[in-house]
């Protein structure tokens, strides 16, 4: 069978490209090295609960076009992401907002909270923040940094906060309102019945053939020769045999258990922000869909140093890695039959709405 495209990876990026290409009459082969489709958004029904197999995925966007697009494939509920932090048994609201400040300092008004942060920022004597630690203290003061940022961040990234780039912490919202909604985006929710159905619908065309348990690198030369164009969503450094060395990633280990109780922690996501607790958070999946099943399933997330053979989850976008990625990108640009996409192919942290936007951008460029 003659194909127009080989799509490597059946996650959100690859599946959107395949879906859009098929709509335009192209024939596509999709391969995935895992034994299931969906990449990291894959959800599995266990005990009637949609379990997020690769960490919590909460859809949010301010882009109505993106929201309307994803809603073509599933109905979304009204879930609002309001995680909480557990610091040695003390509970704090996230994101950092007036509830957090009241719990920590007893402050009531925004002026009181801002004054407390300003005092701590001044005492720290930080001018232009040069790293994550300095950026965090300048944003929220020393108390919040010590209890709610430092331990969690250093577990997540496997480095001292003072060794991490400042931009990482800029993604964390700080609000002087009593608002526990982590995302300020206009549209937010979880697909009723999980994410897997979305990918299944995207790949349901007769013009799309899907093969699981198929690794591009088991026979890379043959794949490159056989297919006129390849949409590649895997690790860009692996594609070029690590010519410039390995890019750095963070990996995760998930430890899930089914409990014979209806409610374990009362919230979908609880972050453990002390350094001593080895995991960063516990997810209780049923709360994403307001479940009332008699049992519950929880997952602990353990960040790990990535090594070959592990699943890469987060790129480490420091200056050295970004420069290395730039060299790999230049190699890819010399191969017009290779189209890069996704978090690994583009070596960039993406939320789901950003993945959709990037995939649709590639579609627009390819089929203009």
C-alpha positions as MATLAB code, in Angstrom:
seq = 'XXXXXXXXXXXXXXXXXXXXXXXXXXXXXXXXXXXXXXXXXXXXXXXXXXXXXXXXXXXXXXXXXXXXXXXXXXXXXXXXXXXXXXXXXXXXXXXXXXXXXXXXXXXXXXXXXXXXXXXXXXXXXXXXXXXXXXXXXXXXXXXXXXXXXXXXXXXXXXXXXXXXXXXXXXXXXXXXXXXXXXXXXXXXXXXXXXXXXXXXXXXXXXXXXXXXXXXXXXXXXXXXXXXXXXXXXXXXXXXXXXXXXXXXXXXXXXXXXXXXXXXXXXXXXXXXXXXXXXXXXXXXXXXXXXXXXXXXXXXXXXXXXXXXXXXXXXXXXXXXXXXXXXXXXXXXXXXXXXXXXXXXXXXXXXXXXXXXXXXXXXXXXXXX';
ca = [
       0.000    0.000    0.000;
       1.370    3.413   -0.949;
       1.314    6.012    1.815;
       1.789    9.751    1.628;
       2.996   10.097    5.222;
       4.434    8.069    8.023;
       3.481    9.525   11.413;
       5.749    8.382   14.225;
       3.816    8.551   17.482;
       0.054    8.411   18.054;
      -0.068   11.145   20.669;
      -2.046   14.340   20.274;
       0.304   15.998   17.754;
       0.699   12.997   15.475;
      -2.975   12.067   15.631;
      -4.113   15.585   14.718;
      -1.767   15.663   11.746;
      -2.973   12.234   10.585;
      -6.621   13.253   10.995;
      -6.186   16.489    9.064;
      -4.122   14.842    6.327;
      -6.754   12.137    5.874;
      -9.449   14.823    5.577;
      -7.446   16.100    2.621;
      -7.378   12.696    0.956;
      -3.876   11.625    2.000;
      -3.090    8.089    3.096;
      -1.206    7.791    6.371;
       0.579    5.063    8.295;
       0.799    5.770   12.051;
       3.208    3.754   14.173;
       3.717    3.804   17.912;
       6.268    1.903   19.961;
       3.806    1.494   22.852;
       1.060   -1.106   22.987;
      -1.662    1.549   22.997;
      -2.486    4.709   21.086;
      -2.717    8.194   22.549;
       0.788    8.861   23.760;
       0.875   10.564   27.145;
      -2.791   11.612   27.044;
      -3.851    7.952   27.118;
      -6.504    7.154   29.723;
      -7.549    3.663   30.781;
     -10.883    2.612   32.277;
     -10.242    0.819   35.572;
     -13.103    0.174   38.005;
     -15.199    2.613   35.965;
     -12.606    5.357   36.540;
     -10.671    7.023   33.723;
      -7.073    6.700   34.907;
      -4.567    9.180   33.461;
      -1.754    6.701   32.853;
       0.977    9.305   32.337;
       0.085   12.024   34.810;
      -2.757   14.483   35.154;
      -3.933   16.044   31.893;
      -6.268   18.996   32.409;
      -7.321   20.792   29.273;
      -7.336   24.591   29.355;
      -7.105   27.361   26.781;
      -8.125   30.932   26.047;
      -8.380   30.160   22.345;
     -11.997   29.535   21.352;
     -10.921   27.974   18.074;
      -8.771   25.404   19.884;
     -11.564   24.741   22.393;
     -14.139   24.231   19.628;
     -11.730   21.968   17.761;
     -11.111   19.549   20.627;
     -14.812   19.531   21.513;
     -15.548   18.002   18.121;
     -14.139   14.743   19.487;
     -15.526   14.631   23.043;
     -17.816   16.421   25.460;
     -15.909   18.165   28.232;
     -17.061   18.570   31.816;
     -16.679   21.640   34.034;
     -13.667   20.420   36.023;
     -11.616   23.297   37.442;
      -8.030   22.626   38.424;
      -7.642   23.565   42.099;
      -4.728   21.549   43.486;
      -3.626   21.791   47.090;
      -0.183   21.584   48.654;
       0.751   19.343   51.564;
       3.837   20.554   53.419;
       4.576   18.143   56.262;
       0.858   17.819   56.980;
       0.066   21.513   56.571;
      -2.433   22.193   53.768;
      -2.182   25.226   51.484;
      -4.200   26.407   48.495;
      -2.723   26.510   45.008;
      -2.061   28.527   42.977;
      -0.593   31.106   45.341;
      -3.531   33.350   46.157;
      -5.209   35.108   49.067;
      -6.258   31.776   50.570;
      -2.609   30.669   50.586;
      -1.442   33.932   52.164;
      -4.142   33.719   54.825;
      -3.246   30.118   55.646;
       0.434   30.988   55.922;
       0.441   34.450   57.496;
      -3.121   35.155   58.585;
      -3.313   38.133   56.217;
      -6.817   39.229   55.180;
      -6.432   41.910   52.524;
      -4.361   42.067   49.344;
      -2.449   45.029   50.748;
      -1.412   43.003   53.794;
      -0.237   40.090   51.630;
       1.628   42.317   49.195;
       3.286   44.114   52.088;
       4.478   40.816   53.586;
       5.927   39.685   50.254;
       7.577   43.069   49.683;
       9.236   42.891   53.110;
      10.674   39.469   52.361;
      11.762   40.478   48.862;
      13.544   43.511   50.266;
      15.227   41.468   52.995;
      16.532   39.020   50.377;
      18.149   41.882   48.457;
      17.397   40.383   45.050;
      17.656   42.754   42.093;
      17.472   41.070   38.709;
      16.753   37.353   39.384;
      19.389   35.087   37.844;
      17.905   31.702   38.700;
      14.721   29.994   39.835;
      15.403   30.481   43.534;
      15.871   34.228   43.166;
      12.886   34.509   40.833;
      10.620   32.646   43.251;
      11.642   34.720   46.270;
      11.119   37.930   44.308;
       7.628   36.735   43.319;
       6.274   35.313   46.579;
       8.809   35.898   49.351;
      10.961   33.538   51.368;
       8.243   31.763   53.395;
       6.305   30.493   50.386;
       9.512   29.653   48.571;
      10.797   27.542   51.458;
       7.522   25.688   52.074;
       5.825   25.433   48.706;
       8.436   25.891   45.970;
      11.923   24.739   46.909;
      11.376   21.082   47.837;
       8.823   20.384   45.124;
      10.874   22.049   42.387;
      14.138   20.360   43.314;
      12.416   16.961   43.330;
      10.765   17.692   39.996;
      13.915   18.783   38.181;
      16.629   16.915   40.089;
      18.667   20.080   40.540;
      19.072   22.757   43.162;
      16.676   25.639   42.602;
      19.632   28.010   42.402;
      20.906   26.000   39.404;
      17.634   26.154   37.428;
      16.718   28.920   34.959;
      14.393   31.620   36.275;
      11.811   31.234   33.500;
      10.516   27.915   34.892;
       8.846   29.579   37.881;
       7.260   32.304   35.747;
       4.586   29.802   34.676;
       3.233   29.673   38.234;
       0.390   32.145   38.820;
       0.336   34.488   41.837;
      -2.985   36.172   42.586;
      -4.163   38.641   45.174;
      -7.729   37.348   45.051;
      -9.411   34.451   46.858;
      -9.329   32.247   43.780;
      -8.134   28.625   43.827;
      -8.541   28.147   40.062;
      -5.033   27.265   38.897;
      -5.677   28.343   35.319;
      -7.162   31.688   34.400;
      -8.093   30.405   30.969;
     -11.625   30.939   29.771;
     -12.106   27.305   28.749;
     -11.216   24.382   30.993;
     -12.323   20.813   31.597;
     -11.785   17.074   31.282;
     -13.312   14.970   28.478;
     -16.180   12.916   29.849;
     -15.030    9.336   29.326;
     -11.335   10.156   29.055;
      -8.859   11.224   26.377;
      -8.396    7.913   24.603;
     -11.708    8.278   22.757;
     -10.436   11.523   21.208;
      -7.413    9.828   19.653;
      -9.503    6.862   18.526;
     -11.844    9.178   16.648;
      -8.955   11.088   15.083;
      -7.430    7.879   13.764;
     -10.675    6.213   12.649;
     -10.442    7.186    8.969;
     -10.133    4.424    6.374;
      -7.146    6.354    5.034;
      -5.232    5.879    8.300;
      -3.519    2.618    9.225;
      -2.298    2.286   12.819;
       0.342   -0.165   13.991;
       1.229   -0.448   17.674;
       4.374   -2.012   19.130;
       6.291   -0.625   16.148;
       9.539    1.184   16.876;
      10.953    3.391   14.121;
      14.469    2.639   15.326;
      14.071   -1.090   14.896;
      14.424   -0.452   11.145;
      14.987    3.266   10.687;
      16.761    3.085    7.333;
      13.892    1.144    5.748;
      11.273    3.542    7.097;
      13.193    6.571    5.831;
      13.533    5.012    2.384;
       9.958    3.761    2.071;
       7.936    6.843    3.055;
       8.036   10.112    1.105;
       7.406   12.209    4.224;
       7.685   11.451    7.927;
       6.052   13.347   10.786;
       8.317   12.581   13.712;
       7.227   13.242   17.308;
       9.956   11.323   19.134;
      13.272   12.476   20.582;
      15.103   14.611   18.052;
      18.548   13.619   19.352;
      17.711    9.932   18.918;
      16.610   10.562   15.339;
      20.152   11.681   14.546;
      21.856    8.961   16.584;
      22.876   11.429   19.312;
      25.413   13.020   16.968;
      25.871   16.038   19.234;
      25.289   14.116   22.444;
      22.158   13.423   24.443;
      19.687   16.149   25.239;
      18.602   16.128   28.878;
      15.115   15.186   29.987;
      13.305   14.418   33.202;
      11.497   11.128   33.549;
       8.695    9.988   35.830;
       7.766    6.785   37.595;
       4.097    6.180   38.382;
       2.950    4.023   41.268;
      -0.800    3.333   41.136;
      -3.017    1.433   43.557;
      -6.729    0.655   43.727;
      -8.191    1.312   47.166;
     -11.349   -0.209   48.604;
     -12.706    3.140   49.723;
     -14.742    5.844   48.024;
     -12.537    8.859   48.687;
      -8.842    8.957   49.574;
      -7.715   12.583   49.608;
     -10.750   14.663   48.640;
      -9.052   16.336   45.688;
      -7.819   15.281   42.265;
      -4.287   16.618   42.789;
      -2.300   17.058   46.009;
       1.286   18.300   45.699;
       3.810   17.228   48.350;
       6.169   20.155   48.622;
       8.605   19.040   51.333;
      11.946   17.602   50.292;
      11.601   14.457   52.409;
       8.546   12.992   50.631;
      10.000   11.169   47.596;
       7.037   11.791   45.282;
       5.855   15.180   44.046;
       2.115   14.565   44.008;
      -0.729   12.125   44.399;
      -3.477   12.046   41.791;
      -6.905   10.662   42.680;
      -8.343   10.127   39.230;
     -12.058    9.837   39.979;
     -12.252   13.473   41.069;
     -11.488   14.623   37.515;
     -14.986   13.447   36.593;
     -16.696   13.916   39.970;
     -16.872   10.126   40.326;
     -18.881    8.333   42.993;
     -17.585    4.802   42.389;
     -17.266    2.619   45.510;
     -13.489    2.290   44.933;
     -10.809    4.830   44.119;
      -7.471    4.793   42.316;
      -4.513    6.921   43.317;
      -1.189    7.453   41.555;
       2.021    8.719   43.120;
       4.461   10.501   40.802;
       8.185   10.050   41.365;
      10.467   12.277   39.258;
      13.594   10.555   37.993;
      16.786   11.321   36.165;
      16.328   10.275   32.556;
      18.645    7.740   30.950;
      18.435    5.886   27.666;
      15.533    3.468   27.696;
      13.425    5.604   30.059;
      10.412    7.599   28.954;
      11.346   11.270   28.531;
       8.681   13.635   29.895;
      10.146   17.101   30.378;
      12.925   18.728   28.357;
      15.554   20.562   30.406;
      15.683   23.817   28.490;
      18.832   25.375   29.864;
      21.308   27.199   27.613;
      23.463   24.151   26.943;
      20.580   21.906   25.930;
      18.936   24.607   23.831;
      22.175   25.119   21.903;
      22.447   21.375   21.331;
      18.840   21.277   20.153;
      19.539   24.122   17.726;
      22.197   21.959   16.058;
      19.811   19.013   15.777;
      17.151   21.307   14.353;
      19.586   22.451   11.663;
      20.158   18.809   10.721;
      16.423   18.256   10.433;
      16.026   21.309    8.211;
      18.427   19.686    5.754;
      15.965   16.789    5.415;
      12.781   18.205    3.799;
      11.038   14.845    4.134;
      11.216   15.062    7.965;
       8.594   17.139    9.791;
       9.143   17.556   13.519;
       6.442   17.902   16.137;
       5.462   17.480   19.762;
       7.268   18.015   23.029;
      10.155   15.703   22.136;
      10.558   16.520   18.466;
      10.553   20.251   19.194;
      12.306   19.921   22.584;
       9.847   22.251   24.277;
       7.356   21.994   27.103;
       3.841   22.105   25.653;
       0.441   22.108   27.295;
      -2.233   20.283   25.308;
      -3.737   23.395   23.744;
      -0.259   24.379   22.573;
       0.265   20.935   21.039;
      -2.986   21.332   19.103;
      -1.992   24.795   17.895;
       1.448   23.568   16.808;
      -0.028   20.562   14.977;
      -2.582   22.694   13.149;
       0.174   25.145   12.242;
       2.162   22.326   10.639;
      -0.975   21.181    8.796;
      -1.501   24.681    7.468;
       2.096   24.922    6.267;
       2.023   21.473    4.689;
      -1.255   21.830    2.827;
      -1.383   25.516    1.910;
];
